[in-house]
Amino acid sequence: MAKKILIIDDDPNIVSYLTDIFTDNGYETCTAGDGSEAMDVVLAEKPDLITLDLEMPNEWGPRFYRKLSQEPEYKRIPVIVISGLAGNKYAVPKAIASLTKPFNPDELISIVRQTIGQ
């Protein structure tokens, strides 16, 4: 069974791009448009990894991450921050990686494979 990646981003172009990258490399995907929607998706889909944008409407990425990290069942889900904000690596200190948009898709897939396998 394919590993599942939750893509949290409010930009439909980025969501589509990430979905293509992950599905082309054998992963399943699910998506959320902001942090408030994302918690419902985590509960329903139980992803193996999350990519997280920081700046979104309704609920920013760091606030979602704080909620996620308070849930014993889900706090160990690895998170990769993908954001256009400068200094993004400081927003979610426990993220396994922080990539700045635009990012290198090969680097992203390498991080994903090292973290959750194929």
MMTF fields as JSON, N, C-alpha, C and O atoms, coordinates in Angstrom:
{
  "mmtfVersion": "1.0.0",
  "mmtfProducer": "UNKNOWN",
  "numBonds": 471,
  "numAtoms": 472,
  "numGroups": 118,
  "numChains": 1,
  "numModels": 1,
  "chainsPerModel": [1],
  "groupsPerChain": [118],
  "chainIdList": ["A"],
  "bondAtomList": [4, 2, 8, 6, 12, 10, 16, 14, 20, 18, 24, 22, 28, 26, 32, 30, 36, 34, 40, 38, 44, 42, 48, 46, 52, 50, 56, 54, 60, 58, 64, 62, 68, 66, 72, 70, 76, 74, 80, 78, 84, 82, 88, 86, 92, 90, 96, 94, 100, 98, 104, 102, 108, 106, 112, 110, 116, 114, 120, 118, 124, 122, 128, 126, 132, 130, 136, 134, 140, 138, 144, 142, 148, 146, 152, 150, 156, 154, 160, 158, 164, 162, 168, 166, 172, 170, 176, 174, 180, 178, 184, 182, 188, 186, 192, 190, 196, 194, 200, 198, 204, 202, 208, 206, 212, 210, 216, 214, 220, 218, 224, 222, 228, 226, 232, 230, 236, 234, 240, 238, 244, 242, 248, 246, 252, 250, 256, 254, 260, 258, 264, 262, 268, 266, 272, 270, 276, 274, 280, 278, 284, 282, 288, 286, 292, 290, 296, 294, 300, 298, 304, 302, 308, 306, 312, 310, 316, 314, 320, 318, 324, 322, 328, 326, 332, 330, 336, 334, 340, 338, 344, 342, 348, 346, 352, 350, 356, 354, 360, 358, 364, 362, 368, 366, 372, 370, 376, 374, 380, 378, 384, 382, 388, 386, 392, 390, 396, 394, 400, 398, 404, 402, 408, 406, 412, 410, 416, 414, 420, 418, 424, 422, 428, 426, 432, 430, 436, 434, 440, 438, 444, 442, 448, 446, 452, 450, 456, 454, 460, 458, 464, 462, 468, 466],
  "bondOrderList": [1, 1, 1, 1, 1, 1, 1, 1, 1, 1, 1, 1, 1, 1, 1, 1, 1, 1, 1, 1, 1, 1, 1, 1, 1, 1, 1, 1, 1, 1, 1, 1, 1, 1, 1, 1, 1, 1, 1, 1, 1, 1, 1, 1, 1, 1, 1, 1, 1, 1, 1, 1, 1, 1, 1, 1, 1, 1, 1, 1, 1, 1, 1, 1, 1, 1, 1, 1, 1, 1, 1, 1, 1, 1, 1, 1, 1, 1, 1, 1, 1, 1, 1, 1, 1, 1, 1, 1, 1, 1, 1, 1, 1, 1, 1, 1, 1, 1, 1, 1, 1, 1, 1, 1, 1, 1, 1, 1, 1, 1, 1, 1, 1, 1, 1, 1, 1],
  "groupList": [{"groupName": "MET", "atomNameList": ["N", "CA", "C", "O"], "elementList": ["N", "C", "C", "O"], "formalChargeList": [0, 0, 0, 0], "bondAtomList": [1, 0, 2, 1, 3, 2], "bondOrderList": [1, 1, 2], "singleLetterCode": "M", "chemCompType": "L-PEPTIDE LINKING"}, {"groupName": "ALA", "atomNameList": ["N", "CA", "C", "O"], "elementList": ["N", "C", "C", "O"], "formalChargeList": [0, 0, 0, 0], "bondAtomList": [1, 0, 2, 1, 3, 2], "bondOrderList": [1, 1, 2], "singleLetterCode": "A", "chemCompType": "L-PEPTIDE LINKING"}, {"groupName": "LYS", "atomNameList": ["N", "CA", "C", "O"], "elementList": ["N", "C", "C", "O"], "formalChargeList": [0, 0, 0, 0], "bondAtomList": [1, 0, 2, 1, 3, 2], "bondOrderList": [1, 1, 2], "singleLetterCode": "K", "chemCompType": "L-PEPTIDE LINKING"}, {"groupName": "ILE", "atomNameList": ["N", "CA", "C", "O"], "elementList": ["N", "C", "C", "O"], "formalChargeList": [0, 0, 0, 0], "bondAtomList": [1, 0, 2, 1, 3, 2], "bondOrderList": [1, 1, 2], "singleLetterCode": "I", "chemCompType": "L-PEPTIDE LINKING"}, {"groupName": "LEU", "atomNameList": ["N", "CA", "C", "O"], "elementList": ["N", "C", "C", "O"], "formalChargeList": [0, 0, 0, 0], "bondAtomList": [1, 0, 2, 1, 3, 2], "bondOrderList": [1, 1, 2], "singleLetterCode": "L", "chemCompType": "L-PEPTIDE LINKING"}, {"groupName": "ASP", "atomNameList": ["N", "CA", "C", "O"], "elementList": ["N", "C", "C", "O"], "formalChargeList": [0, 0, 0, 0], "bondAtomList": [1, 0, 2, 1, 3, 2], "bondOrderList": [1, 1, 2], "singleLetterCode": "D", "chemCompType": "L-PEPTIDE LINKING"}, {"groupName": "PRO", "atomNameList": ["N", "CA", "C", "O"], "elementList": ["N", "C", "C", "O"], "formalChargeList": [0, 0, 0, 0], "bondAtomList": [1, 0, 2, 1, 3, 2], "bondOrderList": [1, 1, 2], "singleLetterCode": "P", "chemCompType": "L-PEPTIDE LINKING"}, {"groupName": "ASN", "atomNameList": ["N", "CA", "C", "O"], "elementList": ["N", "C", "C", "O"], "formalChargeList": [0, 0, 0, 0], "bondAtomList": [1, 0, 2, 1, 3, 2], "bondOrderList": [1, 1, 2], "singleLetterCode": "N", "chemCompType": "L-PEPTIDE LINKING"}, {"groupName": "VAL", "atomNameList": ["N", "CA", "C", "O"], "elementList": ["N", "C", "C", "O"], "formalChargeList": [0, 0, 0, 0], "bondAtomList": [1, 0, 2, 1, 3, 2], "bondOrderList": [1, 1, 2], "singleLetterCode": "V", "chemCompType": "L-PEPTIDE LINKING"}, {"groupName": "SER", "atomNameList": ["N", "CA", "C", "O"], "elementList": ["N", "C", "C", "O"], "formalChargeList": [0, 0, 0, 0], "bondAtomList": [1, 0, 2, 1, 3, 2], "bondOrderList": [1, 1, 2], "singleLetterCode": "S", "chemCompType": "L-PEPTIDE LINKING"}, {"groupName": "TYR", "atomNameList": ["N", "CA", "C", "O"], "elementList": ["N", "C", "C", "O"], "formalChargeList": [0, 0, 0, 0], "bondAtomList": [1, 0, 2, 1, 3, 2], "bondOrderList": [1, 1, 2], "singleLetterCode": "Y", "chemCompType": "L-PEPTIDE LINKING"}, {"groupName": "THR", "atomNameList": ["N", "CA", "C", "O"], "elementList": ["N", "C", "C", "O"], "formalChargeList": [0, 0, 0, 0], "bondAtomList": [1, 0, 2, 1, 3, 2], "bondOrderList": [1, 1, 2], "singleLetterCode": "T", "chemCompType": "L-PEPTIDE LINKING"}, {"groupName": "PHE", "atomNameList": ["N", "CA", "C", "O"], "elementList": ["N", "C", "C", "O"], "formalChargeList": [0, 0, 0, 0], "bondAtomList": [1, 0, 2, 1, 3, 2], "bondOrderList": [1, 1, 2], "singleLetterCode": "F", "chemCompType": "L-PEPTIDE LINKING"}, {"groupName": "GLY", "atomNameList": ["N", "CA", "C", "O"], "elementList": ["N", "C", "C", "O"], "formalChargeList": [0, 0, 0, 0], "bondAtomList": [1, 0, 2, 1, 3, 2], "bondOrderList": [1, 1, 2], "singleLetterCode": "G", "chemCompType": "PEPTIDE LINKING"}, {"groupName": "GLU", "atomNameList": ["N", "CA", "C", "O"], "elementList": ["N", "C", "C", "O"], "formalChargeList": [0, 0, 0, 0], "bondAtomList": [1, 0, 2, 1, 3, 2], "bondOrderList": [1, 1, 2], "singleLetterCode": "E", "chemCompType": "L-PEPTIDE LINKING"}, {"groupName": "CYS", "atomNameList": ["N", "CA", "C", "O"], "elementList": ["N", "C", "C", "O"], "formalChargeList": [0, 0, 0, 0], "bondAtomList": [1, 0, 2, 1, 3, 2], "bondOrderList": [1, 1, 2], "singleLetterCode": "C", "chemCompType": "L-PEPTIDE LINKING"}, {"groupName": "TRP", "atomNameList": ["N", "CA", "C", "O"], "elementList": ["N", "C", "C", "O"], "formalChargeList": [0, 0, 0, 0], "bondAtomList": [1, 0, 2, 1, 3, 2], "bondOrderList": [1, 1, 2], "singleLetterCode": "W", "chemCompType": "L-PEPTIDE LINKING"}, {"groupName": "ARG", "atomNameList": ["N", "CA", "C", "O"], "elementList": ["N", "C", "C", "O"], "formalChargeList": [0, 0, 0, 0], "bondAtomList": [1, 0, 2, 1, 3, 2], "bondOrderList": [1, 1, 2], "singleLetterCode": "R", "chemCompType": "L-PEPTIDE LINKING"}, {"groupName": "GLN", "atomNameList": ["N", "CA", "C", "O"], "elementList": ["N", "C", "C", "O"], "formalChargeList": [0, 0, 0, 0], "bondAtomList": [1, 0, 2, 1, 3, 2], "bondOrderList": [1, 1, 2], "singleLetterCode": "Q", "chemCompType": "L-PEPTIDE LINKING"}],
  "groupTypeList": [0, 1, 2, 2, 3, 4, 3, 3, 5, 5, 5, 6, 7, 3, 8, 9, 10, 4, 11, 5, 3, 12, 11, 5, 7, 13, 10, 14, 11, 15, 11, 1, 13, 5, 13, 9, 14, 1, 0, 5, 8, 8, 4, 1, 14, 2, 6, 5, 4, 3, 11, 4, 5, 4, 14, 0, 6, 7, 14, 16, 13, 6, 17, 12, 10, 17, 2, 4, 9, 18, 14, 6, 14, 10, 2, 17, 3, 6, 8, 3, 8, 3, 9, 13, 4, 1, 13, 7, 2, 10, 1, 8, 6, 2, 1, 3, 1, 9, 4, 11, 2, 6, 12, 7, 6, 5, 14, 4, 3, 9, 3, 8, 17, 18, 11, 3, 13, 18],
  "groupIdList": [1, 2, 3, 4, 5, 6, 7, 8, 9, 10, 11, 12, 13, 14, 15, 16, 17, 18, 19, 20, 21, 22, 23, 24, 25, 26, 27, 28, 29, 30, 31, 32, 33, 34, 35, 36, 37, 38, 39, 40, 41, 42, 43, 44, 45, 46, 47, 48, 49, 50, 51, 52, 53, 54, 55, 56, 57, 58, 59, 60, 61, 62, 63, 64, 65, 66, 67, 68, 69, 70, 71, 72, 73, 74, 75, 76, 77, 78, 79, 80, 81, 82, 83, 84, 85, 86, 87, 88, 89, 90, 91, 92, 93, 94, 95, 96, 97, 98, 99, 100, 101, 102, 103, 104, 105, 106, 107, 108, 109, 110, 111, 112, 113, 114, 115, 116, 117, 118],
  "secStructList": [7, 7, 7, 3, 3, 3, 3, 3, 7, 1, 7, 2, 2, 2, 2, 2, 2, 2, 2, 2, 2, 2, 2, 2, 6, 6, 7, 3, 3, 3, 3, 3, 1, 1, 2, 2, 2, 2, 2, 2, 2, 2, 2, 2, 2, 7, 7, 1, 3, 3, 3, 3, 7, 1, 7, 7, 1, 1, 1, 7, 2, 2, 2, 2, 2, 2, 2, 2, 2, 6, 7, 6, 6, 6, 6, 6, 1, 7, 3, 3, 3, 3, 3, 1, 1, 6, 6, 4, 4, 4, 6, 1, 6, 6, 7, 1, 3, 3, 3, 3, 1, 1, 7, 7, 2, 2, 2, 2, 2, 2, 2, 2, 2, 2, 2, 2, 7, 7],
  "xCoordList": [0.837, 0.0, 0.882, 1.864, 0.524, 1.327, 1.25, 0.22, 2.364, 2.396, 1.592, 1.545, 0.964, 0.079, 0.691, 1.179, 0.656, 1.195, 0.067, -0.656, -0.072, -1.036, -0.346, 0.666, -0.905, -0.388, -1.284, -2.477, -0.704, -1.467, -0.924, 0.181, -1.729, -1.322, -2.566, -3.475, -2.611, -3.772, -3.647, -4.603, -2.501, -2.284, -2.583, -1.835, -3.671, -4.03, -2.935, -2.816, -2.125, -1.034, 0.035, 0.56, 0.357, 1.344, 0.783, 1.496, -0.49, -1.122, -1.065, -0.719, -1.405, -1.384, 0.045, 0.256, 1.007, 2.413, 2.915, 3.533, 2.646, 3.084, 2.379, 3.001, 1.096, 0.358, 1.002, 1.196, 1.338, 1.99, 3.334, 3.641, 4.136, 5.45, 5.296, 5.98, 4.403, 4.254, 3.626, 4.095, 2.571, 1.943, 2.878, 2.893, 3.652, 4.63, 5.697, 6.338, 5.884, 6.885, 6.262, 6.919, 4.989, 4.359, 3.678, 3.364, 3.441, 2.767, 1.312, 0.97, 0.468, -0.902, -0.886, 0.002, -1.863, -1.935, -3.354, -4.328, -3.439, -4.682, -4.317, -3.146, -5.302, -4.987, -5.895, -6.996, -5.388, -6.163, -5.723, -4.541, -6.679, -6.402, -5.905, -5.412, -6.028, -5.483, -5.41, -5.831, -4.874, -4.641, -5.896, -5.885, -6.992, -8.213, -8.829, -9.324, -8.803, -9.295, -8.358, -8.802, -7.081, -6.064, -6.261, -6.024, -6.688, -6.844, -7.915, -7.763, -8.999, -10.039, -9.491, -9.828, -8.642, -8.058, -7.104, -7.091, -6.316, -5.418, -6.232, -5.871, -7.323, -8.148, -8.766, -8.848, -9.196, -9.849, -8.859, -9.13, -7.711, -6.795, -5.579, -4.983, -5.205, -4.033, -2.788, -2.284, -2.309, -1.175, 0.129, 0.287, 1.057, 2.377, 3.335, 4.328, 3.04, 3.897, 3.029, 2.017, 3.423, 2.687, 3.645, 4.736, 3.219, 3.918, 3.05, 1.829, 3.691, 2.957, 3.42, 4.582, 2.502, 2.748, 2.569, 1.858, 3.198, 3.088, 2.003, 1.233, 1.94, 1.052, -0.193, -0.159, -1.313, -2.575, -3.725, -3.577, -4.873, -6.035, -6.574, -6.252, -7.373, -8.04, -7.086, -7.167, -6.19, -5.261, -3.888, -3.745, -2.893, -1.525, -0.938, -1.424, 0.103, 0.786, 1.298, 1.067, 1.988, 2.502, 1.402, 1.603, 0.261, -0.838, -1.374, -1.653, -1.518, -1.915, -0.91, -1.293, 0.376, 1.406, 1.319, 1.503, 1.044, 0.89, -0.262, -0.143, -1.375, -2.517, -2.134, -2.428, -1.481, -1.071, -0.157, -0.311, 0.79, 1.775, 1.181, 1.838, -0.042, -0.711, -1.544, -2.111, -1.626, -2.397, -1.451, -0.654, -1.528, -0.575, -0.512, 0.563, -1.646, -1.679, -1.019, -0.56, -0.975, -0.509, 0.748, 1.289, 1.224, 2.339, 3.654, 4.589, 3.738, 4.98, 4.962, 5.911, 3.888, 3.846, 4.91, 4.887, 5.844, 6.875, 6.27, 5.357, 6.812, 6.322, 7.476, 8.564, 7.218, 8.153, 7.499, 6.43, 8.139, 7.636, 8.055, 9.226, 7.07, 7.343, 6.679, 5.454, 7.489, 6.934, 7.774, 8.963, 7.129, 7.841, 8.36, 9.057, 8.027, 8.454, 9.932, 10.441, 10.605, 12.001, 12.029, 11.124, 13.05, 13.176, 12.202, 11.911, 11.684, 10.663, 11.139, 10.32, 12.444, 12.946, 12.744, 12.835, 12.473, 12.272, 10.808, 10.516, 9.896, 8.459, 7.985, 7.14, 8.523, 8.173, 9.49, 9.983, 10.063, 11.404, 11.551, 12.648, 10.472, 10.571, 10.304, 10.247, 10.139, 9.954, 11.218, 12.328, 11.039, 12.208, 13.0, 14.18, 12.343, 13.018, 12.184, 10.976, 12.844, 12.17, 12.69, 13.877, 11.797, 12.16, 11.505, 10.382, 12.226, 11.712, 11.22, 11.912, 10.015, 9.485, 10.271, 10.537, 10.655, 10.538, 11.573, 12.681, 11.204, 12.07, 12.443, 11.831, 13.445, 13.9, 13.089, 13.187, 12.286, 11.465, 12.285, 11.831, 13.488, 14.334, 14.775, 14.84, 15.076, 15.45, 14.272, 14.452, 13.081, 11.887, 11.658, 11.442, 11.704, 11.476, 12.552, 12.26, 13.78, 14.862, 14.564, 14.748, 14.106, 13.767, 12.616, 12.65, 11.603, 10.436, 10.879, 10.503, 11.667, 12.114, 12.956, 12.821, 13.828, 14.652, 13.795, 14.166, 12.664, 11.825, 10.804, 10.683, 10.068, 8.994, 9.2, 8.365, 10.282, 10.517, 9.732, 9.172, 9.702, 9.048, 7.56, 6.852],
  "yCoordList": [-1.185, 0.0, 1.249, 1.328, 2.208, 3.43, 4.28, 4.336, 4.937, 5.889, 7.123, 7.5, 7.74, 8.877, 10.171, 10.231, 11.205, 12.522, 13.54, 13.656, 14.278, 15.369, 16.665, 17.058, 17.322, 18.589, 19.696, 19.744, 20.586, 21.703, 22.991, 23.432, 23.584, 24.817, 25.468, 24.779, 26.793, 27.513, 27.851, 28.348, 27.596, 27.906, 26.658, 25.682, 26.678, 25.485, 25.042, 23.852, 25.996, 25.623, 24.811, 23.841, 25.211, 24.467, 23.095, 22.094, 23.044, 21.765, 20.811, 19.639, 21.315, 20.499, 20.027, 18.862, 20.925, 20.607, 19.533, 18.554, 19.724, 18.731, 17.39, 16.335, 17.431, 16.194, 15.43, 14.218, 16.13, 15.483, 14.884, 13.749, 15.639, 15.144, 13.859, 12.867, 13.887, 12.734, 11.527, 10.402, 11.747, 10.609, 10.01, 8.794, 10.852, 10.346, 9.477, 8.661, 9.648, 8.884, 7.798, 7.258, 7.488, 6.342, 6.597, 5.647, 7.853, 8.179, 8.554, 9.072, 8.292, 8.801, 10.191, 10.511, 11.021, 12.358, 12.661, 12.099, 13.553, 14.187, 15.646, 15.964, 16.53, 17.957, 18.702, 18.26, 19.86, 20.801, 22.203, 22.441, 23.14, 24.504, 25.427, 26.517, 25.01, 25.794, 24.92, 23.763, 25.491, 24.728, 24.245, 23.179, 25.006, 24.573, 23.366, 22.453, 23.352, 22.208, 21.007, 19.859, 21.274, 20.219, 19.228, 18.034, 19.692, 18.777, 17.73, 16.565, 18.145, 17.189, 16.15, 14.969, 16.6, 15.682, 14.703, 13.517, 15.184, 14.299, 13.204, 12.029, 13.579, 12.606, 11.585, 10.401, 12.033, 11.145, 10.283, 9.112, 10.856, 10.186, 9.532, 8.624, 9.974, 9.45, 9.373, 8.288, 10.546, 10.562, 10.094, 10.142, 9.639, 9.208, 10.392, 10.328, 11.479, 12.67, 13.859, 13.695, 15.057, 16.28, 17.313, 17.532, 17.953, 19.16, 20.329, 20.303, 21.356, 22.437, 23.805, 24.172, 24.556, 25.962, 26.731, 26.273, 27.88, 28.658, 29.72, 29.88, 30.45, 31.596, 31.218, 31.095, 31.034, 30.626, 31.379, 31.881, 31.463, 32.108, 31.249, 30.065, 31.837, 31.167, 30.673, 31.116, 29.771, 29.286, 29.043, 28.267, 29.716, 29.595, 28.23, 27.529, 27.875, 26.604, 26.375, 25.3, 27.345, 27.1, 26.804, 25.999, 27.444, 27.174, 25.753, 25.053, 25.325, 23.937, 22.974, 21.994, 23.264, 22.369, 22.254, 21.169, 23.354, 23.299, 22.373, 21.585, 22.468, 21.58, 20.121, 19.241, 19.886, 18.528, 17.945, 16.785, 18.736, 18.232, 17.98, 17.383, 18.425, 18.148, 16.879, 16.468, 16.259, 15.023, 13.825, 13.628, 13.016, 11.902, 10.968, 10.484, 10.717, 9.783, 10.338, 9.579, 11.671, 12.283, 13.129, 13.579, 13.357, 14.294, 13.796, 14.58, 12.512, 11.98, 11.953, 11.478, 12.459, 12.527, 13.533, 14.685, 13.106, 14.045, 15.171, 14.956, 16.38, 17.565, 18.207, 18.401, 18.533, 19.295, 20.639, 20.699, 21.715, 23.058, 23.449, 23.348, 23.899, 24.412, 25.779, 25.878, 26.83, 28.18, 29.182, 28.974, 30.269, 31.363, 32.385, 33.328, 32.203, 33.162, 33.005, 31.89, 34.123, 34.081, 33.613, 33.924, 32.878, 32.404, 31.302, 31.075, 30.601, 29.584, 28.441, 27.761, 28.217, 27.102, 27.35, 26.419, 28.585, 28.894, 28.791, 28.769, 28.727, 28.747, 27.443, 27.457, 26.319, 25.002, 24.287, 23.52, 24.538, 24.034, 22.508, 22.014, 21.764, 20.303, 19.716, 18.495, 20.561, 20.057, 19.305, 19.686, 18.238, 17.458, 18.187, 17.905, 19.136, 19.945, 21.192, 21.205, 22.24, 23.476, 23.868, 24.151, 23.884, 24.256, 25.59, 25.871, 26.405, 27.705, 27.612, 27.08, 28.133, 28.187, 29.232, 30.3, 28.988, 27.709, 26.705, 27.082, 25.452, 24.405, 23.404, 23.368, 22.602, 21.571, 20.291, 19.728, 19.824, 18.635, 17.383, 16.526, 17.268, 16.108, 16.115, 15.066, 17.295, 17.412, 17.017, 16.319, 17.462, 17.129, 15.616, 15.038, 14.983, 13.528, 12.794, 11.798, 13.262, 12.642, 12.693, 11.701, 13.841, 13.989, 13.05, 12.388, 12.998, 12.136, 10.673, 9.952, 10.235, 8.83, 8.478, 7.392, 9.413, 9.163, 9.079, 8.414, 9.749, 9.832, 8.696, 8.059, 8.438, 7.423, 6.271, 5.369, 6.277, 5.191, 5.418, 6.491, 4.388, 4.48, 4.296, 4.344],
  "zCoordList": [0.0, 0.0, 0.0, 0.738, -0.826, -0.963, 0.305, 0.976, 0.611, 1.732, 1.331, 0.16, 2.328, 2.062, 2.589, 3.718, 1.749, 2.101, 2.07, 1.08, 3.172, 3.245, 2.828, 3.409, 1.814, 1.315, 1.872, 1.573, 2.685, 3.245, 2.628, 2.942, 1.74, 1.057, 0.482, 0.019, 0.509, -0.014, -1.498, -2.093, -2.102, -3.518, -4.354, -4.289, -5.141, -5.925, -6.89, -7.183, -7.393, -8.301, -7.577, -8.124, -6.341, -5.551, -5.186, -5.259, -4.794, -4.441, -5.635, -5.484, -6.811, -8.024, -8.337, -8.67, -8.228, -8.492, -7.524, -7.942, -6.225, -5.238, -5.444, -5.32, -5.754, -6.018, -7.161, -7.066, -8.247, -9.397, -8.999, -9.366, -8.25, -7.836, -7.013, -7.265, -6.041, -5.154, -5.862, -5.688, -6.659, -7.335, -8.387, -8.582, -9.061, -10.035, -9.367, -10.03, -8.072, -7.334, -6.446, -5.556, -6.702, -6.056, -4.727, -4.01, -4.377, -3.116, -3.367, -4.43, -2.389, -2.411, -1.797, -1.007, -2.153, -1.564, -1.1, -1.6, -0.141, 0.259, 0.511, 0.713, 0.5, 0.572, 1.537, 1.865, 1.983, 2.79, 2.409, 2.16, 2.363, 1.933, 3.027, 2.736, 4.289, 5.395, 6.643, 6.634, 7.707, 8.923, 9.61, 10.226, 9.522, 10.205, 9.501, 10.162, 8.184, 7.41, 7.576, 7.543, 7.752, 7.779, 8.925, 8.742, 10.101, 11.229, 10.935, 11.301, 10.274, 9.886, 8.913, 8.997, 7.988, 7.005, 7.703, 7.374, 8.656, 9.414, 10.095, 10.028, 10.745, 11.458, 10.506, 10.833, 9.343, 8.377, 7.597, 7.333, 7.227, 6.3, 6.958, 6.379, 8.145, 8.864, 7.957, 7.666, 7.52, 6.582, 7.23, 8.449, 6.384, 6.845, 6.947, 7.672, 6.221, 6.194, 5.804, 5.123, 6.234, 5.923, 5.334, 5.86, 4.223, 3.767, 4.201, 4.041, 4.754, 5.401, 4.929, 5.1, 4.334, 4.028, 5.332, 6.226, 5.449, 6.681, 6.622, 7.569, 5.506, 5.4, 4.609, 3.385, 5.348, 4.726, 5.386, 6.5, 4.706, 5.326, 6.471, 6.571, 7.311, 8.437, 9.512, 10.658, 9.168, 10.193, 9.572, 8.627, 10.117, 9.62, 9.957, 10.844, 9.242, 9.445, 10.858, 11.412, 11.471, 12.821, 13.848, 14.757, 13.707, 14.638, 14.437, 15.41, 13.175, 12.901, 13.531, 14.169, 13.345, 13.875, 15.403, 15.954, 16.076, 17.536, 17.92, 18.859, 17.196, 17.459, 17.208, 18.017, 16.085, 15.725, 16.79, 17.171, 17.273, 18.231, 19.616, 20.469, 19.846, 21.118, 21.065, 22.077, 19.906, 19.731, 19.788, 18.87, 20.859, 21.016, 19.805, 19.451, 19.178, 18.054, 16.789, 15.936, 16.677, 15.431, 15.57, 14.56, 16.771, 16.951, 16.358, 16.191, 16.039, 15.449, 13.924, 13.3, 13.321, 11.844, 11.406, 11.84, 10.548, 10.09, 9.244, 8.448, 9.446, 8.736, 7.975, 8.517, 6.707, 5.884, 5.604, 4.997, 6.043, 5.767, 4.35, 3.984, 3.555, 2.209, 2.139, 2.071, 2.156, 2.256, 1.49, 1.247, 1.118, 0.477, 1.484, 1.108, 2.756, 3.78, 4.112, 4.222, 4.267, 4.712, 6.163, 6.937, 6.525, 7.902, 8.238, 9.413, 7.225, 7.466, 8.345, 8.964, 8.413, 9.223, 10.719, 11.518, 11.097, 12.513, 12.941, 14.136, 11.988, 12.301, 12.935, 13.831, 12.474, 13.008, 13.307, 12.479, 14.494, 14.8, 14.712, 14.451, 14.923, 14.891, 13.515, 13.368, 12.504, 11.143, 10.723, 11.095, 9.947, 9.518, 8.442, 8.234, 7.751, 6.732, 6.476, 6.711, 5.992, 5.587, 4.218, 4.048, 3.249, 1.886, 1.551, 1.969, 0.792, 0.38, -1.055, -1.923, -1.304, -2.678, -3.448, -2.895, -4.682, -5.38, -4.864, -4.484, -4.856, -4.306, -5.393, -6.46, -5.107, -6.037, -5.762, -4.672, -6.742, -6.508, -6.188, -5.429, -6.758, -6.462, -5.001, -4.359, -4.487, -3.079, -2.185, -1.187, -2.543, -1.767, -1.746, -0.681, -2.899, -2.961, -2.178, -1.516, -2.242, -1.472, 0.031, 0.737, 0.511, 1.933, 2.297, 3.335, 1.441, 1.697, 1.761, 2.686, 0.794, 0.766, 2.001, 2.566, 2.412, 3.601, 4.862, 5.829, 4.845, 6.04, 6.132, 7.178, 5.042, 5.121, 4.153, 4.092, 3.399, 2.432, 1.161, 0.934, 0.336, -0.972, -0.857, -1.863]
}
